[in-house]
Amino acid sequence: MSDNDSLQQIAHLRREYTKGGLRRTDLTEQPLPLFERWLAQACDAKLADPTAMVVATVDENGQPYQRIVLLKHFDERGLVFYTNLGSRKAHHLETNPRISLHFPWHMLDRQVMVQGTAERLSTIEVLKYFHSRPRDSQIGAWVSKQSSRISARGILESKFLELKQKFQQGEIPLPSFWGGYRVTIDQMEFWQGGEHRLHDRFLYQRDGSAWKIDRLAP
């Protein structure tokens, strides 16, 4: 089979989604309890990186960018992730704090999409999480000037060994260029795959102190 033949097969790749449906009686009044339930089920199913989410931001020219980031905490105030404050995503959020998150739980035929606004975390919140990380991960935060161009991987490895020696004893300080964001939720959509492409989609939209829930056509 030629490469062109292989590419042509992509159009015919499909499967039925048979994991189950999502009915209005399954919904909670607010989105977070349902999100918590689905996340727990993703963890129980031993999915690889169940907290991995696609984070989408937009630059000053309107160009969207996406990348995978790990969710580290959530509560009624929003969803939290951490990053280098010199990264591309951080620069985008400085000028446009609007953000979109996407949890692709394919093995459960589920997706969750979030739209909201990102706000910087306080230094106290960041410091608490930073010192809960494995020591090598703390050093790794010091090593990389995220999104900058480098000539070779060896530069990172050499810097890591240098800093590992420097921080051999004592507490590793929090880098001034490392922090986190809390995403306040304006909308959260739950998608459950269904047979014959009749998927179940429910959209929660903030309506003052309450939530409006609508079923969306697939």
Residue pairs with C-beta under 8 A, 6 or more apart in sequence:
16 195
16 196
17 109
17 192
17 193
17 194
17 195
17 199
18 109
18 195
19 108
19 109
19 110
19 192
19 193
20 109
20 192
21 192
21 194
21 200
22 190
22 192
22 200
22 202
23 200
24 202
24 213
24 215
26 34
27 34
27 202
27 213
28 34
28 37
29 211
30 204
30 211
31 185
31 188
31 190
31 204
31 211
32 74
32 75
32 76
32 185
34 190
35 74
35 112
35 188
35 190
36 74
38 105
38 108
38 110
38 112
38 190
39 50
39 51
39 103
41 108
42 50
42 103
42 105
42 108
42 110
43 50
45 107
45 108
47 105
47 107
47 108
49 70
50 105
51 70
51 71
51 72
52 68
52 69
52 70
52 71
52 103
52 104
53 68
53 69
53 70
53 71
53 79
53 81
53 101
53 102
53 103
54 66
54 67
54 68
54 101
54 102
54 103
54 104
55 66
55 67
55 68
55 69
55 81
55 89
55 99
55 100
55 101
56 64
56 65
56 66
56 99
56 100
56 101
56 102
57 64
57 65
57 88
57 89
57 92
57 93
57 96
57 99
58 64
58 65
58 92
58 96
58 98
59 65
59 88
59 91
59 92
59 96
60 95
60 96
65 88
65 89
65 92
67 89
69 81
69 83
69 89
70 81
71 79
71 80
71 81
71 103
72 80
72 81
72 82
72 129
72 180
73 79
73 80
73 129
74 80
77 182
77 184
78 116
78 119
78 182
78 183
78 184
78 185
79 101
79 114
79 116
79 182
79 183
79 185
80 121
80 180
80 181
80 182
80 183
81 180
81 181
81 183
82 121
82 126
82 129
82 130
82 178
82 179
82 180
82 181
83 89
83 90
83 146
83 178
83 179
83 180
83 181
84 90
84 141
84 144
84 145
84 146
84 147
84 177
84 178
85 177
85 178
85 179
86 145
86 146
86 147
86 148
86 177
87 146
87 147
88 146
88 147
90 179
93 99
93 118
93 181
97 117
97 118
97 119
98 115
98 116
98 117
98 118
99 115
99 116
99 117
99 118
99 181
99 183
100 113
100 114
100 115
101 113
101 114
101 116
101 183
102 111
102 112
102 113
102 114
103 110
103 111
103 112
103 113
104 111
105 111
105 112
109 192
109 193
110 190
110 191
110 192
110 193
111 189
111 190
111 191
112 188
112 189
112 190
112 191
113 187
113 188
113 189
113 191
114 183
114 185
114 187
114 188
114 189
115 185
115 186
115 187
115 188
116 183
116 184
116 185
116 186
116 187
117 183
117 184
117 186
118 181
118 182
118 183
119 181
119 182
119 183
119 184
120 179
120 180
120 181
121 179
121 180
121 181
121 182
123 174
123 179
125 180
126 174
126 178
126 179
126 180
127 174
129 180
130 138
130 141
130 174
130 178
131 138
131 171
131 172
131 174
133 141
135 172
136 164
138 167
138 172
139 160
139 163
139 164
139 167
139 172
140 160
141 175
141 178
142 163
142 167
142 172
142 175
143 156
143 159
143 160
143 163
144 156
145 177
150 156
185 206
186 205
186 206
187 203
187 204
187 205
187 206
188 203
188 204
189 201
189 202
189 203
189 204
189 216
190 200
190 201
190 202
190 204
191 199
191 200
191 201
192 199
192 200
192 201
193 199
194 200
194 218
197 218
198 218
199 218
200 215
200 218
201 215
201 216
201 217
201 218
202 213
202 214
202 215
202 216
203 213
203 214
203 215
203 216
204 211
204 212
204 213
205 211
205 212
205 213
205 214
206 212
